Amino acid sequence: MLIAIADVCSRTLAGYNVCIFAYGQTGSGKTHTMSGTDTIHTEGRGINYRALDDLFSIRDVREDEVS
């Protein structure tokens, strides 16, 4: 699943509009999947926070490409 999120992040930076959407029955874990349980520690983060981490990491790597 995280590979798919990395693909979404790279497409975002390529200029595509993307959306990460969760649906399902009440109590099935959508909030847990999207947000996680512990946002301070990396292993407890959900998809939203991990995607943001990826985007900021890519930004830091590409920082000297933009002047």
C-alpha positions in Angstrom: 0.0 0.0 0.0 2.8 2.4 0.8 4.2 1.9 -2.7 0.9 3.1 -4.1 1.1 6.2 -1.9 4.7 6.9 -3.1 3.3 6.8 -6.6 0.6 9.2 -5.7 3.2 11.6 -4.2 5.4 11.5 -7.3 2.4 12.1 -9.5 1.4 15.1 -7.3 4.9 16.6 -7.9 4.5 15.9 -11.6 1.5 18.2 -11.6 -1.4 15.8 -11.4 -4.3 16.3 -9.1 -4.6 13.3 -6.7 -7.0 12.2 -3.9 -6.6 9.6 -1.2 -10.1 8.5 -0.3 -11.2 5.9 2.3 -14.7 4.4 2.4 -16.3 1.5 4.2 -18.5 0.4 7.0 -18.7 2.2 10.3 -16.0 0.9 12.6 -13.9 -0.7 9.8 -10.8 1.4 10.5 -10.9 4.2 8.0 -9.7 6.8 10.4 -7.0 4.5 11.8 -5.7 3.8 8.3 -5.8 7.5 7.2 -4.5 9.2 10.3 -2.9 6.4 12.4 -2.6 6.2 16.2 0.6 7.9 17.0 1.6 10.8 14.7 4.8 11.5 16.6 6.5 8.2 15.8 6.8 7.2 12.2 5.5 3.6 12.6 2.3 4.8 14.1 1.4 7.3 11.3 -1.4 6.7 8.8 -1.4 7.2 5.1 -2.0 11.0 5.3 1.0 11.7 7.5 3.2 9.2 5.6 2.3 10.9 2.3 3.2 14.3 3.7 6.5 13.0 5.0 7.3 11.7 1.5 6.4 15.0 -0.1 8.5 17.0 2.4 11.4 14.6 1.9 11.2 14.9 -1.9 11.1 18.7 -1.4 14.2 18.7 0.7 16.1 16.5 -1.9 15.0 18.8 -4.8 15.7 22.0 -2.9 18.7 23.1 -5.0 16.8 22.4 -8.3 14.7 25.6 -7.7 16.3 29.0 -7.4 
